[in-house]
């Protein structure tokens, strides 16, 4: 068991000898006889190995002189961080207690029952399996765990035969910085004869949860106990807000073996092919409109180009931020614009000609369309799932590891904004073109000079 004294003064020693906002462990309990009355004591350990309680029944308390020799031997004056407290004082000074146990046997005192545990790693992915709370229209897209409950001990009143734990996993690299999401568990009874597989929106609209009041908590670990009649149920873990990407661990404890089928939003469950984003094919009229735009592109270019008739990085930055809706207060940065020039700079002049600008301008608008199609919840940023789909819509396949690395390099904490997406797509396309130019058999060979230019000038 772990105890906690809640106070704003972290690790400050109070006049009682107890440390404020500090965790302790319970190491034992006992009773002693004091002038004919039973006194209940709790033995507590300070993990520091020092700094102890100095009140009643502490190591140096005179009360120990008034108990039997056998009881007196329970006291140890070693200043090792371990001490006794009377139960009443314990309840007064300690505000929270966490009970840690490998299984839920202690809940009902039935130590003969061996609880069965099944653990599942899962995740909510924005635009795919992050459906939000039970009142959301997308609730059915959340991960679903259908479970068959077989036995309920009718001799035990309110027999708790299932315990469900939902634990949020911290984002890698942001364990302390990122705030936990409000999450909840919703449990539904599944009528006999319901087809196997993922349950749709119609089922959840006409079904009532086992627990009528649904609570969403910012807790790292959310635990629920239920007394369920035999039959089939579905467990749906969810975040309170739709389109919230996060990872979790779901643990299900049952008193008997239980069969659980997992439907976590994978490709085999989705009927809409994960809302696959496909590139748009321009119509003939669109192509004609594009030709008409060339003159306006030239006019735009000339307004910002210098006397040389070419754009520097600063001139390109001003052009983009004046004429391209970037959606964030800072717009395109100078380093971003240098990268854009480098990626279309075929003559290595370190400036941008009109031909190069026309190529870049067209690509930027193409990437903007891909970004907007991939932005499922229209929040102006892409989750890892949305980013992967957007890249796929451009005809490039990337694996999960590559997507995580791209999110780290071209993103904020957990999403990619349009400016970063455009630079990423330019670099990916540039890498693709280099590979195609240099490879005829899926392997490329570069000398040192080629490698240094490709790897540094982009």
Secondary structure as UniProt FT lines:
FT   STRAND          2..4
FT   TURN            10..11
FT   TURN            15..16
FT   TURN            20..21
FT   STRAND          23..34
FT   TURN            35..36
FT   STRAND          37..46
FT   TURN            47..48
FT   TURN            56..57
FT   TURN            59..60
FT   HELIX           62..66
FT   HELIX           69..72
FT   TURN            73..74
FT   STRAND          82..86
FT   HELIX           87..93
FT   STRAND          96..98
FT   HELIX           105..108
FT   TURN            111..112
FT   STRAND          116..124
FT   TURN            126..129
FT   TURN            134..135
FT   TURN            137..138
FT   HELIX           139..141
FT   STRAND          144..149
FT   TURN            154..155
FT   TURN            157..158
FT   STRAND          162..169
FT   TURN            172..173
FT   TURN            175..177
FT   STRAND          183..190
FT   TURN            192..193
FT   HELIX           201..206
FT   STRAND          221..226
FT   STRAND          231..239
FT   TURN            242..243
FT   STRAND          246..254
FT   STRAND          259..263
FT   TURN            267..269
FT   TURN            271..272
FT   HELIX           273..275
FT   HELIX           284..304
FT   TURN            307..308
FT   HELIX           313..323
FT   HELIX           334..344
FT   TURN            346..347
FT   HELIX           354..374
FT   TURN            376..377
FT   HELIX           384..393
FT   TURN            394..395
FT   HELIX           400..409
FT   HELIX           418..438
FT   HELIX           448..456
//
